[in-house]
């Protein structure tokens, strides 16, 4: 697996626009066999709208789909603020074969009462969300394996957690497949969920 990693590693993408060279600084960037995982950019707005306006995507996410491009921009802004303030956030997933934005995968630092889950208010979790036409290709597992390695080996996190609604069979399978260990069942907004964790000492 080919990696270009790191919180302090920068990849400069060169674009020729109006006969000038423009440099875009990308803080987070890594690759798997079939995917590029990089920081979410403002230019991902159309892909983010396609993702979060889809009812199938939000079936196990409270059915809170977005309705406008402006809402997609707000989601991107929130993720990018997390990079700045928390040092981590979800990564855009790009399919190498097509160049398409297919969704996101990655780690998040949850902090404060508003983001509390299963009694924890300061923790790193792993998650993913893909546009339905890219489901069933193994991208959730492939990207999540890469993100666990990034989290433990590059970011040096001690524990990475995961959660999925009990009825979300596919996500529960992915979490187990990547080595997350089931800990308990809990309620989130009156919905039964499974809680998982993986400690660095048990990773690999």
N, C-alpha and C positions, 0 to 999 in steps of 0.2 A: 504494500500500500504506500502510495506516494503522499508525502505530507509537506505542506508549507504552513507552519504553525506559529502560534505565539501571540501573546498579548502585546509584545513589543516588536513583533516582526511585521514589516510592512511590505506589501506588494504594490508596486506602482503600475497602474494600467495606463497606457498611453493612447490617447485618442487625438486624431487630427480633425479639428473643427475650425472652419473659416481660415484654413491654411495656417493654423497655429497648433502647436502641440499643447495639450492640456493633460495634466497629471491628476489622477484620482487616487487618493491614499486609502487603501483597504486594510483595516486593522486586523480583521479576522478572516482567515482563508485556509481551507484545507481541501483535500481531494480524497475520494474513494475510487473504486474501480469505475463506477458509472456516474458519480455525482461530483459536483463542485459545491462545497458548503462555505458560504462567505457571509459577511455582514449584510444585513438588509439595507438597501439603498432607496432613496426617494424614487428612483426610476422603476422600482418594483411595484408601483402603485396599481397598475392594471392587473398584474398577477395576484396581488393581495386582495383586490376587489373580487376577482373571480373565485378565489379561495373562500373568503369569509362571507360572501353573499350566497353561498351554496347551502341549501337546507340539509343535504346529506352530510356535509362536513360537520354541521352543528347539531346533528342528532343527539350526540352524547356530550354536548357542550352547552346545554341549556336552551338550545334553539334560538340563540341570539344572533341572527344573521345581520349583516350590515346592508344598507340600502344605497349608499352614495360613495363616490370616489373620495369625497372629503373625509368620510369615516375611515377609508383605507389609508389615507394620508396620516390620519391621527394615530392609527395602529403602528405605522412605520415610525412616526415621531416618538411614540412611547418606547418602542424597542430600541431605537437609537439613543434615547435618553438613558436607558438602562446600561448600554455600553459605557456611556460617559460616567454615570453615577455609581454603577454597581460592578463595572469591570467585566460584565458578561451579559449575554442575551441570546435570544433565538437566532439561528443562522438561516439565511435564504438557501433553499436547495435548488440547484440548477442541474437539469439532466444534460450530461455531456453530449449525448448523441444528437439531441435536438437544439440545445441551447435554451430550452424552455425553463421558465420559473415554474416549479411544480409544487411549491409550498414552503414550509420551513421545518427545521429540526434543530434541536439543541438544548442548551442548558439555561436555566433562569435562577437568579437569586431572588427568592421570595422574602419579603421583609415587611414587618408590621402587621397589625391586627387585620387590615383589609385583605392581606394575602395569606392569612393563617389557614392552615390545612391540617386536619387530624391532630390538632393541638400544638402544632409547630408554627412558629412565626419567623424563624430565621433559618432558611434551608435552601439547598440547591436541588432543583428537580430537573428531570429529563422529560422532554416531550416532543411531539411532532404533529404536523397537520399538513395533509396533501390534498390537492385537487383530485376529485374522484377518478378522472380518466387515467390517473397514474397509480391508482390502487392496484394491489395484487401483483406488484412487480418486485416486492422485497425491498423497496426503498426505505421503509420504516426501520427495518432491522439493520440494513446496511449503514444508514446514516447514524442510527443510535449507537451502534458499535463504535463508530468513529468518534462520536461525541463523548462516550464514556472514556475512551483512551485520551482524548483531549482534556477532559475534566480531571482525570486522575494523574496523568503524566505531565501535562503542561500547566494546568491551573493548580495542581496539587491539592485538590479537594479531598477531604477525609471521607465524606459520605455523599452519595447522590441518591435521591429519592425518586419514586415514581408513583403515579396514581392513575386509576382508570375506573370508570363506572363498572359495576359488577356485570351488567348486561353487555358491555362492550367487549365481546369475546376476542376480537382481533387485537385490540390494544393490550389486553391481558396476556395474550400469547406472545406478543412482541416483548413485553417487559420480562417475562419469564425466559424467553429465548436468549436475551442479551445478558442474563445472569442476575437480574433483579430478584430479590428474595421476598416472598410474600410475608407480611408482618401481621396485618389485621384488617378487619372490615370496619368502615366508619361511615357516618352519614355526612353528606355535604348538600346543604339545601334540601334535606329530606330525601336524598337519593343515595342508595347504597353504593359504596365505592370500595375498591381494594387498595391497600397501601403497601408499597414495596420499598426496599432499601438495598443498597449495595455499598459496603465499606471498602475503602482502598485496600485494606489488608486481605480482603477476600476476592479482590479483582484479579482476573487472569488465571 
